[in-house]
């Protein structure tokens, strides 16, 4: 696939370099917002970028007061725009999760060790759950958006 897109990528680099900074910034903002929607949908579907499902939570021992309590899906709030931040300049676009949410996301993204409760409790290694990453659909959609933006009408 790399050989098929390399002339196209070279053409896009040339066109991007000749575009005005305001036009590049608007394009980048559009691309980052499109990517944020895609990432949020994928997190809601509990899927890694390669299409495999997230490893489920480990079952917890049933406690008397916890019976009948429903568990929320993992990362329910991380996919909201207040946590999944998108920013764009004429040179680059960025999609990130910042603050305490970012720390939690980093632990899951890379499968790091962390405490179950902040400041105390057990330290366990969390399974890898890739929250942010490019899927083949993301790459195709980005290329399509670039072509639509720069193709004369």
N, CA, C and O atoms as a GROMACS GRO file, in nm:
protein
  612
    1UNK      N    1   0.081  -0.119   0.000
    1UNK     CA    2   0.000   0.000   0.000
    1UNK      C    3   0.086   0.126   0.000
    1UNK      O    4   0.044   0.229  -0.053
    2UNK      N    5   0.204   0.119   0.057
    2UNK     CA    6   0.290   0.237   0.065
    2UNK      C    7   0.333   0.283  -0.074
    2UNK      O    8   0.346   0.403  -0.097
    3UNK      N    9   0.354   0.190  -0.166
    3UNK     CA   10   0.397   0.228  -0.300
    3UNK      C   11   0.285   0.297  -0.378
    3UNK      O   12   0.311   0.383  -0.462
    4UNK      N   13   0.161   0.259  -0.349
    4UNK     CA   14   0.049   0.322  -0.420
    4UNK      C   15   0.023   0.464  -0.372
    4UNK      O   16  -0.019   0.549  -0.451
    5UNK      N   17   0.047   0.492  -0.245
    5UNK     CA   18   0.015   0.624  -0.192
    5UNK      C   19   0.133   0.720  -0.195
    5UNK      O   20   0.114   0.840  -0.173
    6UNK      N   21   0.254   0.673  -0.222
    6UNK     CA   22   0.368   0.764  -0.217
    6UNK      C   23   0.361   0.879  -0.318
    6UNK      O   24   0.393   0.991  -0.279
    7UNK      N   25   0.321   0.860  -0.445
    7UNK     CA   26   0.307   0.977  -0.533
    7UNK      C   27   0.196   1.071  -0.484
    7UNK      O   28   0.209   1.193  -0.495
    8UNK      N   29   0.091   1.014  -0.431
    8UNK     CA   30  -0.019   1.094  -0.378
    8UNK      C   31   0.028   1.175  -0.257
    8UNK      O   32  -0.005   1.293  -0.244
    9UNK      N   33   0.105   1.111  -0.168
    9UNK     CA   34   0.157   1.181  -0.051
    9UNK      C   35   0.251   1.294  -0.093
    9UNK      O   36   0.249   1.402  -0.033
   10UNK      N   37   0.333   1.270  -0.195
   10UNK     CA   38   0.423   1.375  -0.243
   10UNK      C   39   0.343   1.493  -0.298
   10UNK      O   40   0.378   1.608  -0.273
   11UNK      N   41   0.236   1.464  -0.372
   11UNK     CA   42   0.151   1.570  -0.425
   11UNK      C   43   0.086   1.648  -0.311
   11UNK      O   44   0.081   1.771  -0.314
   12UNK      N   45   0.036   1.576  -0.209
   12UNK     CA   46  -0.028   1.643  -0.095
   12UNK      C   47   0.070   1.732  -0.018
   12UNK      O   48   0.034   1.841   0.026
   13UNK      N   49   0.194   1.685  -0.002
   13UNK     CA   50   0.295   1.768   0.066
   13UNK      C   51   0.317   1.899  -0.010
   13UNK      O   52   0.326   2.006   0.050
   14UNK      N   53   0.325   1.890  -0.142
   14UNK     CA   54   0.345   2.009  -0.224
   14UNK      C   55   0.227   2.104  -0.212
   14UNK      O   56   0.246   2.225  -0.197
   15UNK      N   57   0.107   2.051  -0.219
   15UNK     CA   58  -0.013   2.134  -0.210
   15UNK      C   59  -0.024   2.196  -0.071
   15UNK      O   60  -0.058   2.314  -0.059
   16UNK      N   61   0.004   2.119   0.033
   16UNK     CA   62  -0.003   2.172   0.170
   16UNK      C   63   0.099   2.283   0.191
   16UNK      O   64   0.070   2.383   0.258
   17UNK      N   65   0.218   2.266   0.135
   17UNK     CA   66   0.322   2.368   0.152
   17UNK      C   67   0.283   2.498   0.082
   17UNK      O   68   0.321   2.606   0.128
   18UNK      N   69   0.207   2.489  -0.027
   18UNK     CA   70   0.169   2.610  -0.100
   18UNK      C   71   0.042   2.675  -0.044
   18UNK      O   72   0.009   2.787  -0.083
   19UNK      N   73  -0.029   2.608   0.045
   19UNK     CA   74  -0.153   2.662   0.101
   19UNK      C   75  -0.123   2.770   0.204
   19UNK      O   76  -0.017   2.769   0.268
   20UNK      N   77  -0.214   2.863   0.219
   20UNK     CA   78  -0.200   2.970   0.318
   20UNK      C   79  -0.211   2.910   0.459
   20UNK      O   80  -0.280   2.810   0.479
   21UNK      N   81  -0.143   2.972   0.558
   21UNK     CA   82  -0.150   2.920   0.695
   21UNK      C   83  -0.292   2.910   0.750
   21UNK      O   84  -0.324   2.815   0.821
   22UNK      N   85  -0.377   3.007   0.719
   22UNK     CA   86  -0.516   3.002   0.768
   22UNK      C   87  -0.590   2.883   0.708
   22UNK      O   88  -0.669   2.818   0.776
   23UNK      N   89  -0.564   2.856   0.581
   23UNK     CA   90  -0.628   2.742   0.516
   23UNK      C   91  -0.577   2.610   0.576
   23UNK      O   92  -0.656   2.517   0.597
   24UNK      N   93  -0.446   2.602   0.603
   24UNK     CA   94  -0.390   2.481   0.664
   24UNK      C   95  -0.446   2.461   0.805
   24UNK      O   96  -0.475   2.348   0.845
   25UNK      N   97  -0.461   2.570   0.881
   25UNK     CA   98  -0.514   2.561   1.018
   25UNK      C   99  -0.659   2.512   1.016
   25UNK      O  100  -0.698   2.428   1.097
   26UNK      N  101  -0.740   2.564   0.923
   26UNK     CA  102  -0.880   2.521   0.912
   26UNK      C  103  -0.887   2.374   0.872
   26UNK      O  104  -0.969   2.299   0.926
   27UNK      N  105  -0.803   2.333   0.779
   27UNK     CA  106  -0.799   2.193   0.737
   27UNK      C  107  -0.757   2.104   0.854
   27UNK      O  108  -0.818   1.999   0.877
   28UNK      N  109  -0.654   2.146   0.926
   28UNK     CA  110  -0.604   2.066   1.038
   28UNK      C  111  -0.710   2.054   1.148
   28UNK      O  112  -0.727   1.947   1.207
   29UNK      N  113  -0.781   2.163   1.175
   29UNK     CA  114  -0.888   2.159   1.277
   29UNK      C  115  -0.997   2.060   1.234
   29UNK      O  116  -1.047   1.983   1.317
   30UNK      N  117  -1.033   2.063   1.107
   30UNK     CA  118  -1.134   1.970   1.054
   30UNK      C  119  -1.087   1.825   1.068
   30UNK      O  120  -1.164   1.738   1.110
   31UNK      N  121  -0.960   1.799   1.034
   31UNK     CA  122  -0.906   1.663   1.043
   31UNK      C  123  -0.902   1.614   1.188
   31UNK      O  124  -0.936   1.499   1.215
   32UNK      N  125  -0.860   1.701   1.280
   32UNK     CA  126  -0.849   1.661   1.421
   32UNK      C  127  -0.987   1.636   1.480
   32UNK      O  128  -1.005   1.542   1.558
   33UNK      N  129  -1.086   1.718   1.444
   33UNK     CA  130  -1.221   1.695   1.495
   33UNK      C  131  -1.279   1.564   1.440
   33UNK      O  132  -1.347   1.490   1.512
   34UNK      N  133  -1.252   1.537   1.315
   34UNK     CA  134  -1.296   1.411   1.254
   34UNK      C  135  -1.230   1.293   1.324
   34UNK      O  136  -1.294   1.191   1.351
   35UNK      N  137  -1.100   1.307   1.355
   35UNK     CA  138  -1.028   1.201   1.424
   35UNK      C  139  -1.080   1.183   1.567
   35UNK      O  140  -1.088   1.071   1.616
   36UNK      N  141  -1.114   1.293   1.634
   36UNK     CA  142  -1.167   1.284   1.770
   36UNK      C  143  -1.299   1.207   1.771
   36UNK      O  144  -1.321   1.122   1.858
   37UNK      N  145  -1.387   1.236   1.675
   37UNK     CA  146  -1.514   1.162   1.666
   37UNK      C  147  -1.488   1.013   1.644
   37UNK      O  148  -1.553   0.928   1.705
   38UNK      N  149  -1.394   0.983   1.556
   38UNK     CA  150  -1.362   0.844   1.526
   38UNK      C  151  -1.306   0.772   1.650
   38UNK      O  152  -1.344   0.659   1.679
   39UNK      N  153  -1.216   0.839   1.722
   39UNK     CA  154  -1.157   0.779   1.842
   39UNK      C  155  -1.263   0.758   1.950
   39UNK      O  156  -1.265   0.655   2.017
   40UNK      N  157  -1.352   0.856   1.967
   40UNK     CA  158  -1.458   0.845   2.068
   40UNK      C  159  -1.552   0.729   2.034
   40UNK      O  160  -1.594   0.655   2.123
   41UNK      N  161  -1.585   0.714   1.907
   41UNK     CA  162  -1.672   0.603   1.866
   41UNK      C  163  -1.605   0.468   1.891
   41UNK      O  164  -1.669   0.373   1.935
   42UNK      N  165  -1.474   0.461   1.864
   42UNK     CA  166  -1.401   0.336   1.884
   42UNK      C  167  -1.388   0.303   2.032
   42UNK      O  168  -1.400   0.187   2.071
   43UNK      N  169  -1.364   0.405   2.117
   43UNK     CA  170  -1.357   0.384   2.261
   43UNK      C  171  -1.493   0.338   2.313
   43UNK      O  172  -1.500   0.250   2.399
   44UNK      N  173  -1.601   0.396   2.261
   44UNK     CA  174  -1.736   0.355   2.302
   44UNK      C  175  -1.763   0.210   2.263
   44UNK      O  176  -1.833   0.138   2.334
   45UNK      N  177  -1.708   0.167   2.150
   45UNK     CA  178  -1.726   0.029   2.105
   45UNK      C  179  -1.630  -0.066   2.175
   45UNK      O  180  -1.636  -0.187   2.153
   46UNK      N  181  -1.540  -0.012   2.260
   46UNK     CA  182  -1.444  -0.093   2.337
   46UNK      C  183  -1.354  -0.175   2.244
   46UNK      O  184  -1.338  -0.295   2.262
   47UNK      N  185  -1.296  -0.107   2.142
   47UNK     CA  186  -1.210  -0.174   2.045
   47UNK      C  187  -1.074  -0.107   2.038
   47UNK      O  188  -1.063   0.015   2.050
   48UNK      N  189  -0.968  -0.188   2.017
   48UNK     CA  190  -0.834  -0.138   1.991
   48UNK      C  191  -0.828  -0.092   1.845
   48UNK      O  192  -0.916  -0.128   1.766
   49UNK      N  193  -0.726  -0.014   1.807
   49UNK     CA  194  -0.716   0.029   1.667
   49UNK      C  195  -0.707  -0.086   1.566
   49UNK      O  196  -0.748  -0.070   1.451
   50UNK      N  197  -0.655  -0.200   1.608
   50UNK     CA  198  -0.646  -0.314   1.516
   50UNK      C  199  -0.778  -0.390   1.503
   50UNK      O  200  -0.787  -0.486   1.427
   51UNK      N  201  -0.881  -0.348   1.578
   51UNK     CA  202  -1.013  -0.409   1.570
   51UNK      C  203  -1.042  -0.512   1.678
   51UNK      O  204  -1.156  -0.557   1.691
   52UNK      N  205  -0.940  -0.550   1.755
   52UNK     CA  206  -0.963  -0.647   1.862
   52UNK      C  207  -1.034  -0.580   1.980
   52UNK      O  208  -1.014  -0.460   2.003
   53UNK      N  209  -1.115  -0.654   2.054
   53UNK     CA  210  -1.186  -0.592   2.168
   53UNK      C  211  -1.092  -0.565   2.284
   53UNK      O  212  -0.990  -0.633   2.300
   54UNK      N  213  -1.126  -0.466   2.366
   54UNK     CA  214  -1.052  -0.440   2.489
   54UNK      C  215  -1.061  -0.563   2.578
   54UNK      O  216  -1.162  -0.634   2.578
   55UNK      N  217  -0.955  -0.588   2.654
   55UNK     CA  218  -0.963  -0.695   2.753
   55UNK      C  219  -1.062  -0.652   2.860
   55UNK      O  220  -1.050  -0.542   2.914
   56UNK      N  221  -1.159  -0.737   2.892
   56UNK     CA  222  -1.262  -0.695   2.989
   56UNK      C  223  -1.205  -0.679   3.130
   56UNK      O  224  -1.097  -0.730   3.161
   57UNK      N  225  -1.278  -0.608   3.212
   57UNK     CA  226  -1.240  -0.595   3.352
   57UNK      C  227  -1.242  -0.732   3.418
   57UNK      O  228  -1.316  -0.822   3.378
   58UNK      N  229  -1.159  -0.744   3.521
   58UNK     CA  230  -1.161  -0.868   3.598
   58UNK      C  231  -1.286  -0.869   3.686
   58UNK      O  232  -1.327  -0.764   3.735
   59UNK      N  233  -1.347  -0.986   3.705
   59UNK     CA  234  -1.465  -0.990   3.792
   59UNK      C  235  -1.426  -0.958   3.936
   59UNK      O  236  -1.323  -1.004   3.985
   60UNK      N  237  -1.509  -0.882   4.001
   60UNK     CA  238  -1.483  -0.843   4.140
   60UNK      C  239  -1.565  -0.932   4.233
   60UNK      O  240  -1.673  -0.978   4.195
   61UNK      N  241  -1.515  -0.956   4.354
   61UNK     CA  242  -1.595  -1.034   4.448
   61UNK      C  243  -1.724  -0.960   4.480
   61UNK      O  244  -1.724  -0.838   4.497
   62UNK      N  245  -1.832  -1.034   4.488
   62UNK     CA  246  -1.962  -0.973   4.514
   62UNK      C  247  -1.972  -0.937   4.662
   62UNK      O  248  -1.960  -1.023   4.749
   63UNK      N  249  -1.994  -0.813   4.689
   63UNK     CA  250  -2.013  -0.766   4.825
   63UNK      C  251  -2.161  -0.746   4.849
   63UNK      O  252  -2.238  -0.723   4.756
   64UNK      N  253  -2.200  -0.753   4.973
   64UNK     CA  254  -2.343  -0.743   5.006
   64UNK      C  255  -2.402  -0.612   4.955
   64UNK      O  256  -2.510  -0.612   4.897
   65UNK      N  257  -2.332  -0.500   4.975
   65UNK     CA  258  -2.387  -0.370   4.934
   65UNK      C  259  -2.375  -0.347   4.784
   65UNK      O  260  -2.440  -0.257   4.730
   66UNK      N  261  -2.294  -0.424   4.716
   66UNK     CA  262  -2.273  -0.403   4.573
   66UNK      C  263  -2.368  -0.485   4.487
   66UNK      O  264  -2.370  -0.468   4.365
   67UNK      N  265  -2.446  -0.573   4.547
   67UNK     CA  266  -2.537  -0.657   4.469
   67UNK      C  267  -2.640  -0.571   4.396
   67UNK      O  268  -2.698  -0.479   4.454
   68UNK      N  269  -2.663  -0.601   4.270
   68UNK     CA  270  -2.762  -0.529   4.192
   68UNK      C  271  -2.711  -0.399   4.133
   68UNK      O  272  -2.783  -0.334   4.057
   69UNK      N  273  -2.590  -0.360   4.165
   69UNK     CA  274  -2.533  -0.236   4.114
   69UNK      C  275  -2.481  -0.258   3.973
   69UNK      O  276  -2.411  -0.356   3.947
   70UNK      N  277  -2.514  -0.169   3.883
   70UNK     CA  278  -2.468  -0.181   3.744
   70UNK      C  279  -2.334  -0.112   3.729
   70UNK      O  280  -2.309  -0.007   3.789
   71UNK      N  281  -2.247  -0.171   3.649
   71UNK     CA  282  -2.117  -0.111   3.623
   71UNK      C  283  -2.125  -0.034   3.492
   71UNK      O  284  -2.184  -0.080   3.394
   72UNK      N  285  -2.064   0.082   3.492
   72UNK     CA  286  -2.058   0.159   3.368
   72UNK      C  287  -1.956   0.096   3.275
   72UNK      O  288  -1.869   0.020   3.318
   73UNK      N  289  -1.968   0.128   3.147
   73UNK     CA  290  -1.869   0.080   3.052
   73UNK      C  291  -1.738   0.151   3.079
   73UNK      O  292  -1.736   0.262   3.132
   74UNK      N  293  -1.629   0.086   3.042
   74UNK     CA  294  -1.497   0.146   3.065
   74UNK      C  295  -1.481   0.272   2.980
   74UNK      O  296  -1.527   0.279   2.866
   75UNK      N  297  -1.415   0.370   3.037
   75UNK     CA  298  -1.376   0.493   2.969
   75UNK      C  299  -1.495   0.572   2.917
   75UNK      O  300  -1.486   0.637   2.812
   76UNK      N  301  -1.605   0.568   2.989
   76UNK     CA  302  -1.726   0.638   2.947
   76UNK      C  303  -1.703   0.789   2.938
   76UNK      O  304  -1.750   0.854   2.844
   77UNK      N  305  -1.632   0.844   3.033
   77UNK     CA  306  -1.610   0.989   3.033
   77UNK      C  307  -1.489   1.031   2.949
   77UNK      O  308  -1.483   1.144   2.902
   78UNK      N  309  -1.393   0.941   2.931
   78UNK     CA  310  -1.273   0.977   2.855
   78UNK      C  311  -1.304   1.013   2.710
   78UNK      O  312  -1.228   1.086   2.647
   79UNK      N  313  -1.414   0.963   2.658
   79UNK     CA  314  -1.445   0.990   2.517
   79UNK      C  315  -1.522   1.119   2.497
   79UNK      O  316  -1.554   1.154   2.383
   80UNK      N  317  -1.553   1.192   2.604
   80UNK     CA  318  -1.624   1.319   2.591
   80UNK      C  319  -1.526   1.429   2.550
   80UNK      O  320  -1.407   1.419   2.580
   81UNK      N  321  -1.573   1.534   2.483
   81UNK     CA  322  -1.483   1.642   2.440
   81UNK      C  323  -1.412   1.713   2.555
   81UNK      O  324  -1.305   1.770   2.534
   82UNK      N  325  -1.469   1.710   2.676
   82UNK     CA  326  -1.401   1.777   2.787
   82UNK      C  327  -1.277   1.700   2.832
   82UNK      O  328  -1.190   1.759   2.896
   83UNK      N  329  -1.266   1.573   2.799
   83UNK     CA  330  -1.148   1.495   2.834
   83UNK      C  331  -1.060   1.467   2.712
   83UNK      O  332  -0.937   1.471   2.721
   84UNK      N  333  -1.121   1.440   2.598
   84UNK     CA  334  -1.049   1.410   2.475
   84UNK      C  335  -1.030   1.541   2.400
   84UNK      O  336  -1.118   1.583   2.324
   85UNK      N  337  -0.916   1.605   2.420
   85UNK     CA  338  -0.891   1.740   2.369
   85UNK      C  339  -0.832   1.736   2.228
   85UNK      O  340  -0.748   1.652   2.196
   86UNK      N  341  -0.878   1.828   2.146
   86UNK     CA  342  -0.828   1.842   2.010
   86UNK      C  343  -0.781   1.985   1.991
   86UNK      O  344  -0.851   2.080   2.027
   87UNK      N  345  -0.661   2.001   1.934
   87UNK     CA  346  -0.611   2.134   1.903
   87UNK      C  347  -0.539   2.129   1.769
   87UNK      O  348  -0.487   2.025   1.729
   88UNK      N  349  -0.536   2.242   1.701
   88UNK     CA  350  -0.477   2.245   1.568
   88UNK      C  351  -0.409   2.379   1.543
   88UNK      O  352  -0.457   2.484   1.584
   89UNK      N  353  -0.296   2.372   1.475
   89UNK     CA  354  -0.226   2.491   1.425
   89UNK      C  355  -0.206   2.469   1.276
   89UNK      O  356  -0.249   2.368   1.221
   90UNK      N  357  -0.140   2.564   1.211
   90UNK     CA  358  -0.114   2.549   1.068
   90UNK      C  359  -0.013   2.437   1.041
   90UNK      O  360  -0.010   2.380   0.932
   91UNK      N  361   0.069   2.404   1.141
   91UNK     CA  362   0.173   2.304   1.122
   91UNK      C  363   0.134   2.164   1.170
   91UNK      O  364   0.182   2.065   1.115
   92UNK      N  365   0.047   2.155   1.271
   92UNK     CA  366   0.018   2.024   1.330
   92UNK      C  367  -0.119   2.022   1.396
   92UNK      O  368  -0.176   2.126   1.429
   93UNK      N  369  -0.168   1.902   1.415
   93UNK     CA  370  -0.291   1.880   1.490
   93UNK      C  371  -0.259   1.786   1.605
   93UNK      O  372  -0.173   1.699   1.593
   94UNK      N  373  -0.330   1.803   1.716
   94UNK     CA  374  -0.301   1.720   1.833
   94UNK      C  375  -0.431   1.673   1.896
   94UNK      O  376  -0.527   1.749   1.910
   95UNK      N  377  -0.434   1.547   1.933
   95UNK     CA  378  -0.546   1.488   2.003
   95UNK      C  379  -0.487   1.422   2.127
   95UNK      O  380  -0.403   1.333   2.116
   96UNK      N  381  -0.531   1.464   2.246
   96UNK     CA  382  -0.473   1.410   2.368
   96UNK      C  383  -0.575   1.409   2.482
   96UNK      O  384  -0.680   1.473   2.475
   97UNK      N  385  -0.540   1.336   2.586
   97UNK     CA  386  -0.619   1.333   2.709
   97UNK      C  387  -0.528   1.387   2.817
   97UNK      O  388  -0.421   1.330   2.842
   98UNK      N  389  -0.568   1.495   2.882
   98UNK     CA  390  -0.477   1.561   2.975
   98UNK      C  391  -0.520   1.544   3.120
   98UNK      O  392  -0.629   1.494   3.148
   99UNK      N  393  -0.434   1.585   3.210
   99UNK     CA  394  -0.465   1.585   3.353
   99UNK      C  395  -0.471   1.445   3.411
   99UNK      O  396  -0.404   1.353   3.364
  100UNK      N  397  -0.552   1.429   3.515
  100UNK     CA  398  -0.568   1.299   3.582
  100UNK      C  399  -0.625   1.196   3.486
  100UNK      O  400  -0.589   1.078   3.492
  101UNK      N  401  -0.714   1.239   3.398
  101UNK     CA  402  -0.769   1.148   3.298
  101UNK      C  403  -0.659   1.098   3.205
  101UNK      O  404  -0.659   0.982   3.164
  102UNK      N  405  -0.565   1.186   3.172
  102UNK     CA  406  -0.453   1.148   3.088
  102UNK      C  407  -0.363   1.046   3.154
  102UNK      O  408  -0.312   0.955   3.088
  103UNK      N  409  -0.345   1.060   3.285
  103UNK     CA  410  -0.263   0.963   3.359
  103UNK      C  411  -0.330   0.826   3.355
  103UNK      O  412  -0.263   0.725   3.331
  104UNK      N  413  -0.459   0.822   3.378
  104UNK     CA  414  -0.534   0.695   3.374
  104UNK      C  415  -0.529   0.636   3.233
  104UNK      O  416  -0.509   0.516   3.216
  105UNK      N  417  -0.548   0.720   3.133
  105UNK     CA  418  -0.545   0.674   2.994
  105UNK      C  419  -0.407   0.619   2.958
  105UNK      O  420  -0.397   0.518   2.888
  106UNK      N  421  -0.301   0.684   3.006
  106UNK     CA  422  -0.164   0.640   2.977
  106UNK      C  423  -0.139   0.500   3.037
  106UNK      O  424  -0.077   0.415   2.973
  107UNK      N  425  -0.188   0.477   3.158
  107UNK     CA  426  -0.173   0.346   3.223
  107UNK      C  427  -0.238   0.238   3.137
  107UNK      O  428  -0.179   0.132   3.117
  108UNK      N  429  -0.356   0.264   3.086
  108UNK     CA  430  -0.426   0.164   3.004
  108UNK      C  431  -0.367   0.154   2.864
  108UNK      O  432  -0.358   0.044   2.809
  109UNK      N  433  -0.326   0.266   2.806
  109UNK     CA  434  -0.270   0.267   2.670
  109UNK      C  435  -0.146   0.178   2.661
  109UNK      O  436  -0.129   0.104   2.564
  110UNK      N  437  -0.059   0.186   2.763
  110UNK     CA  438   0.068   0.114   2.758
  110UNK      C  439   0.073  -0.007   2.851
  110UNK      O  440   0.175  -0.076   2.854
  111UNK      N  441  -0.033  -0.035   2.926
  111UNK     CA  442  -0.035  -0.150   3.015
  111UNK      C  443   0.062  -0.135   3.131
  111UNK      O  444   0.136  -0.228   3.163
  112UNK      N  445   0.063  -0.019   3.195
  112UNK     CA  446   0.156   0.010   3.305
  112UNK      C  447   0.100  -0.038   3.438
  112UNK      O  448  -0.014  -0.083   3.449
  113UNK      N  449   0.186  -0.028   3.541
  113UNK     CA  450   0.142  -0.058   3.677
  113UNK      C  451   0.086   0.068   3.740
  113UNK      O  452   0.136   0.178   3.715
  114UNK      N  453  -0.016   0.051   3.823
  114UNK     CA  454  -0.075   0.165   3.893
  114UNK      C  455  -0.148   0.113   4.016
  114UNK      O  456  -0.179  -0.005   4.027
  115UNK      N  457  -0.174   0.205   4.107
  115UNK     CA  458  -0.250   0.168   4.227
  115UNK      C  459  -0.399   0.162   4.193
  115UNK      O  460  -0.449   0.241   4.112
  116UNK      N  461  -0.468   0.068   4.254
  116UNK     CA  462  -0.611   0.053   4.230
  116UNK      C  463  -0.684   0.173   4.286
  116UNK      O  464  -0.775   0.227   4.222
  117UNK      N  465  -0.646   0.217   4.406
  117UNK     CA  466  -0.700   0.339   4.465
  117UNK      C  467  -0.585   0.436   4.480
  117UNK      O  468  -0.475   0.398   4.518
  118UNK      N  469  -0.611   0.562   4.451
  118UNK     CA  470  -0.506   0.663   4.455
  118UNK      C  471  -0.449   0.676   4.596
  118UNK      O  472  -0.524   0.696   4.691
  119UNK      N  473  -0.317   0.666   4.609
  119UNK     CA  474  -0.249   0.686   4.736
  119UNK      C  475  -0.239   0.564   4.824
  119UNK      O  476  -0.156   0.560   4.914
  120UNK      N  477  -0.323   0.464   4.800
  120UNK     CA  478  -0.318   0.343   4.883
  120UNK      C  479  -0.373   0.227   4.803
  120UNK      O  480  -0.419   0.244   4.690
  121UNK      N  481  -0.369   0.112   4.860
  121UNK     CA  482  -0.426  -0.004   4.793
  121UNK      C  483  -0.323  -0.082   4.714
  121UNK      O  484  -0.204  -0.052   4.717
  122UNK      N  485  -0.371  -0.180   4.643
  122UNK     CA  486  -0.285  -0.268   4.566
  122UNK      C  487  -0.228  -0.197   4.444
  122UNK      O  488  -0.288  -0.105   4.389
  123UNK      N  489  -0.109  -0.242   4.403
  123UNK     CA  490  -0.051  -0.198   4.278
  123UNK      C  491  -0.061  -0.315   4.181
  123UNK      O  492  -0.009  -0.423   4.209
  124UNK      N  493  -0.126  -0.293   4.069
  124UNK     CA  494  -0.142  -0.400   3.971
  124UNK      C  495  -0.100  -0.351   3.833
  124UNK      O  496  -0.093  -0.231   3.807
  125UNK      N  497  -0.072  -0.447   3.745
  125UNK     CA  498  -0.041  -0.414   3.605
  125UNK      C  499  -0.171  -0.424   3.526
  125UNK      O  500  -0.237  -0.529   3.524
  126UNK      N  501  -0.207  -0.315   3.462
  126UNK     CA  502  -0.330  -0.312   3.383
  126UNK      C  503  -0.303  -0.370   3.245
  126UNK      O  504  -0.192  -0.355   3.193
  127UNK      N  505  -0.401  -0.435   3.184
  127UNK     CA  506  -0.383  -0.486   3.048
  127UNK      C  507  -0.379  -0.370   2.948
  127UNK      O  508  -0.434  -0.263   2.972
  128UNK      N  509  -0.313  -0.393   2.836
  128UNK     CA  510  -0.304  -0.291   2.732
  128UNK      C  511  -0.440  -0.274   2.667
  128UNK      O  512  -0.499  -0.369   2.615
  129UNK      N  513  -0.489  -0.151   2.670
  129UNK     CA  514  -0.613  -0.114   2.600
  129UNK      C  515  -0.581   0.014   2.525
  129UNK      O  516  -0.579   0.122   2.584
  130UNK      N  517  -0.556   0.004   2.396
  130UNK     CA  518  -0.513   0.119   2.318
  130UNK      C  519  -0.630   0.214   2.295
  130UNK      O  520  -0.720   0.187   2.215
  131UNK      N  521  -0.629   0.324   2.368
  131UNK     CA  522  -0.738   0.422   2.358
  131UNK      C  523  -0.722   0.510   2.235
  131UNK      O  524  -0.819   0.539   2.166
  132UNK      N  525  -0.600   0.553   2.208
  132UNK     CA  526  -0.574   0.640   2.094
  132UNK      C  527  -0.485   0.567   1.995
  132UNK      O  528  -0.387   0.503   2.034
  133UNK      N  529  -0.518   0.576   1.868
  133UNK     CA  530  -0.439   0.514   1.764
  133UNK      C  531  -0.512   0.523   1.630
  133UNK      O  532  -0.634   0.539   1.626
  134UNK      N  533  -0.436   0.513   1.523
  134UNK     CA  534  -0.493   0.521   1.389
  134UNK      C  535  -0.541   0.384   1.343
  134UNK      O  536  -0.467   0.286   1.350
  135UNK      N  537  -0.663   0.379   1.296
  135UNK     CA  538  -0.714   0.259   1.230
  135UNK      C  539  -0.696   0.278   1.080
  135UNK      O  540  -0.666   0.388   1.034
  136UNK      N  541  -0.716   0.173   1.004
  136UNK     CA  542  -0.709   0.186   0.858
  136UNK      C  543  -0.818   0.280   0.808
  136UNK      O  544  -0.796   0.355   0.712
  137UNK      N  545  -0.934   0.277   0.872
  137UNK     CA  546  -1.043   0.368   0.834
  137UNK      C  547  -1.006   0.513   0.860
  137UNK      O  548  -1.038   0.601   0.781
  138UNK      N  549  -0.936   0.539   0.972
  138UNK     CA  550  -0.892   0.676   1.003
  138UNK      C  551  -0.797   0.727   0.896
  138UNK      O  552  -0.809   0.841   0.851
  139UNK      N  553  -0.703   0.643   0.855
  139UNK     CA  554  -0.607   0.683   0.752
  139UNK      C  555  -0.679   0.712   0.620
  139UNK      O  556  -0.650   0.811   0.553
  140UNK      N  557  -0.773   0.624   0.585
  140UNK     CA  558  -0.847   0.642   0.460
  140UNK      C  559  -0.933   0.769   0.465
  140UNK      O  560  -0.938   0.844   0.368
  141UNK      N  561  -1.001   0.792   0.579
  141UNK     CA  562  -1.086   0.910   0.593
  141UNK      C  563  -1.004   1.039   0.590
  141UNK      O  564  -1.047   1.139   0.533
  142UNK      N  565  -0.885   1.036   0.651
  142UNK     CA  566  -0.797   1.153   0.650
  142UNK      C  567  -0.752   1.185   0.508
  142UNK      O  568  -0.755   1.300   0.465
  143UNK      N  569  -0.710   1.083   0.437
  143UNK     CA  570  -0.668   1.102   0.298
  143UNK      C  571  -0.783   1.153   0.212
  143UNK      O  572  -0.764   1.241   0.128
  144UNK      N  573  -0.902   1.099   0.233
  144UNK     CA  574  -1.020   1.143   0.158
  144UNK      C  575  -1.052   1.289   0.188
  144UNK      O  576  -1.085   1.364   0.097
  145UNK      N  577  -1.044   1.329   0.315
  145UNK     CA  578  -1.072   1.468   0.352
  145UNK      C  579  -0.969   1.562   0.290
  145UNK      O  580  -1.004   1.672   0.246
  146UNK      N  581  -0.843   1.520   0.286
  146UNK     CA  582  -0.740   1.602   0.223
  146UNK      C  583  -0.767   1.618   0.074
  146UNK      O  584  -0.757   1.728   0.020
  147UNK      N  585  -0.801   1.510   0.009
  147UNK     CA  586  -0.830   1.516  -0.135
  147UNK      C  587  -0.951   1.604  -0.164
  147UNK      O  588  -0.949   1.684  -0.258
  148UNK      N  589  -1.056   1.591  -0.083
  148UNK     CA  590  -1.175   1.674  -0.103
  148UNK      C  591  -1.145   1.822  -0.081
  148UNK      O  592  -1.199   1.908  -0.150
  149UNK      N  593  -1.057   1.850   0.015
  149UNK     CA  594  -1.025   1.989   0.047
  149UNK      C  595  -0.945   2.055  -0.066
  149UNK      O  596  -0.967   2.172  -0.098
  150UNK      N  597  -0.854   1.980  -0.126
  150UNK     CA  598  -0.764   2.040  -0.225
  150UNK      C  599  -0.802   2.012  -0.370
  150UNK      O  600  -0.737   2.064  -0.460
  151UNK      N  601  -0.903   1.932  -0.395
  151UNK     CA  602  -0.945   1.907  -0.532
  151UNK      C  603  -1.032   2.023  -0.579
  151UNK      O  604  -1.128   2.059  -0.511
  152UNK      N  605  -0.999   2.082  -0.695
  152UNK     CA  606  -1.081   2.193  -0.745
  152UNK      C  607  -1.223   2.145  -0.778
  152UNK      O  608  -1.244   2.033  -0.824
  153UNK      N  609  -1.318   2.233  -0.753
  153UNK     CA  610  -1.459   2.198  -0.777
  153UNK      C  611  -1.508   2.256  -0.904
  153UNK      O  612  -1.624   2.237  -0.941
   0.00000   0.00000   0.00000
